[in-house]
Amino acid sequence: MKKYIISLLILFFCSESFGQTVTQTYIDPCDQKVYVVIIPFGQNQTIAVIRGKSKIVTLADISSGAFQTWVNSVFATPCPQNDAIRLAQEAAARAAADAAARAAADAAAKAAAAIIAQKHDAGADKSLVDSTIAGLSRLN
């Protein structure tokens, strides 16, 4: 009986040893997407792809912390935006700038019209026309 129990224990432990791997799990702070990097023992390297950036990862990279440094640098970049959101934001900014430009032009035109109305009358017209005509005669 003791032989059978020992045999079963050996069989159990041997069958479990075939699936050894190094697994690193990362959660993207932007969209909470989970990235899992698995390196099976014996292979010693794999390719990790995080946010569209790829890197060949070795067991030495994981042990030394070099891979963690690379992951941190990827996650330190600004969160990527959805193209639809980015386009909507750009359109809203253009519309706001156009509205501000129109409002400024309207205000300037009204202010100029008010100044001209206050300081420009028929007498001012006559002196401007006379000086312009006098200037034209000097050109000939």
C-alpha positions as CSV (number, residue, x, y, z in Angstrom):
1,M,0.0,0.0,0.0
2,K,2.8,2.4,0.9
3,K,4.3,1.7,-2.5
4,Y,1.1,2.7,-4.3
5,I,0.8,6.0,-2.4
6,I,4.4,6.9,-3.1
7,S,3.9,6.0,-6.8
8,L,0.8,8.2,-7.0
9,L,2.6,11.1,-5.3
10,I,5.6,10.8,-7.7
11,L,3.2,10.6,-10.7
12,F,1.3,13.7,-9.4
13,F,4.4,15.8,-8.8
14,C,6.0,14.8,-12.2
15,S,2.9,15.7,-14.2
16,E,2.7,19.1,-12.5
17,S,6.3,20.0,-13.3
18,F,5.7,20.1,-17.1
19,G,3.7,23.3,-17.0
20,Q,6.2,25.6,-15.3
21,T,6.2,29.2,-16.7
22,V,7.0,32.7,-15.6
23,T,3.9,34.9,-15.8
24,Q,3.8,38.7,-15.5
25,T,0.4,40.5,-15.5
26,Y,0.0,44.2,-16.1
27,I,-3.1,46.4,-16.0
28,D,-3.2,49.4,-18.3
29,P,-4.0,52.5,-16.2
30,C,-5.9,54.1,-19.2
31,D,-8.4,51.5,-20.1
32,Q,-7.9,48.8,-17.5
33,K,-6.9,46.3,-20.2
34,V,-5.0,43.3,-18.8
35,Y,-1.7,42.3,-20.5
36,V,-0.2,38.9,-19.6
37,V,3.3,38.0,-20.5
38,I,4.2,34.3,-20.3
39,I,7.6,32.8,-20.7
40,P,7.7,28.9,-20.6
41,F,10.8,27.5,-18.9
42,G,13.1,26.1,-21.6
43,Q,12.1,28.8,-24.1
44,N,13.6,31.7,-22.0
45,Q,12.1,34.4,-24.1
46,T,8.9,35.7,-25.7
47,I,7.5,38.8,-27.4
48,A,5.4,41.1,-25.3
49,V,3.0,43.6,-27.0
50,I,1.7,46.4,-24.8
51,R,-0.3,49.3,-26.3
52,G,0.9,48.4,-29.8
53,K,4.6,48.5,-28.8
54,S,6.5,45.2,-28.8
55,K,9.7,44.0,-27.1
56,I,11.5,40.6,-26.9
57,V,11.5,39.7,-23.2
58,T,13.9,37.3,-21.7
59,L,14.0,35.7,-18.2
60,A,17.0,37.9,-17.5
61,D,15.0,41.1,-18.4
62,I,12.3,40.1,-15.9
63,S,14.8,39.1,-13.2
64,S,16.8,42.4,-13.6
65,G,13.7,44.6,-13.7
66,A,14.6,45.9,-17.2
67,F,11.2,44.6,-18.5
68,Q,9.3,46.4,-15.7
69,T,11.2,49.6,-16.5
70,W,10.1,49.2,-20.2
71,V,6.5,48.6,-19.2
72,N,6.5,51.6,-16.9
73,S,7.8,53.8,-19.7
74,V,5.0,52.6,-22.0
75,F,2.4,53.3,-19.3
76,A,3.9,56.7,-18.6
77,T,3.0,57.9,-22.1
78,P,-0.3,59.8,-22.4
79,C,-3.3,57.6,-22.8
80,P,-4.2,57.1,-26.5
81,Q,-7.5,58.7,-27.5
82,N,-10.2,57.2,-29.6
83,D,-10.1,58.8,-33.1
84,A,-13.8,59.8,-32.9
85,I,-13.3,61.6,-29.6
86,R,-10.1,63.4,-30.9
87,L,-11.9,64.5,-34.1
88,A,-14.9,65.8,-32.1
89,Q,-12.6,67.7,-29.8
90,E,-10.7,69.3,-32.8
91,A,-14.0,70.2,-34.5
92,A,-15.3,71.8,-31.3
93,A,-12.0,73.8,-30.9
94,R,-12.2,75.0,-34.5
95,A,-15.8,76.0,-34.1
96,A,-15.0,77.9,-30.9
97,A,-12.1,79.7,-32.6
98,D,-14.2,80.6,-35.6
99,A,-17.0,82.0,-33.3
100,A,-14.5,84.0,-31.3
101,A,-12.9,85.4,-34.5
102,R,-16.4,86.4,-35.9
103,A,-17.3,88.1,-32.6
104,A,-14.0,90.0,-32.5
105,A,-14.5,91.2,-36.1
106,D,-18.1,92.3,-35.4
107,A,-17.0,94.2,-32.3
108,A,-14.2,95.9,-34.2
109,A,-16.5,96.9,-37.1
110,K,-19.1,98.3,-34.7
111,A,-16.4,100.2,-32.8
112,A,-15.0,101.7,-36.0
113,A,-18.4,102.6,-37.2
114,A,-19.2,104.4,-33.9
115,I,-15.9,106.3,-34.0
116,I,-16.4,107.3,-37.6
117,A,-20.0,108.4,-36.9
118,Q,-18.8,110.6,-34.0
119,K,-15.8,112.2,-35.5
120,H,-16.5,112.3,-39.3
121,D,-19.0,114.7,-40.8
122,A,-19.4,116.6,-44.1
123,G,-16.8,119.1,-43.1
124,A,-14.2,116.4,-42.5
125,D,-15.2,114.8,-45.9
126,K,-14.5,118.1,-47.7
127,S,-11.1,118.6,-46.2
128,L,-10.1,114.9,-46.9
129,V,-11.3,115.2,-50.5
130,D,-9.5,118.5,-51.0
131,S,-6.2,117.2,-49.6
132,T,-6.5,114.1,-51.8
133,I,-7.1,116.1,-54.9
134,A,-4.2,118.4,-54.1
135,G,-2.0,115.4,-53.6
136,L,-3.0,114.0,-57.0
137,S,-2.1,117.2,-58.8
138,R,1.4,117.1,-57.4
139,L,2.0,113.6,-58.9
140,N,1.7,115.0,-62.5
